[in-house]
């Protein structure tokens, strides 16, 4: 199984950020933004298999 990564570049430096795998189906996840509810506007990782799989990982702001 491959591990997906995102390469973020800022100020001529690169930080490697690992994308989490789905806690329910171990599939790939994609960064999304909540459109409704108590967490409206906040980022989270949702499973790419949605709606068959509803695995979610919250993004923690540093």
Secondary structure as UniProt FT lines:
FT   STRAND          5..10
FT   TURN            11..12
FT   STRAND          13..18
FT   TURN            23..25
FT   STRAND          29..33
FT   TURN            38..41
FT   STRAND          43..47
FT   TURN            48..52
FT   STRAND          56..58
//
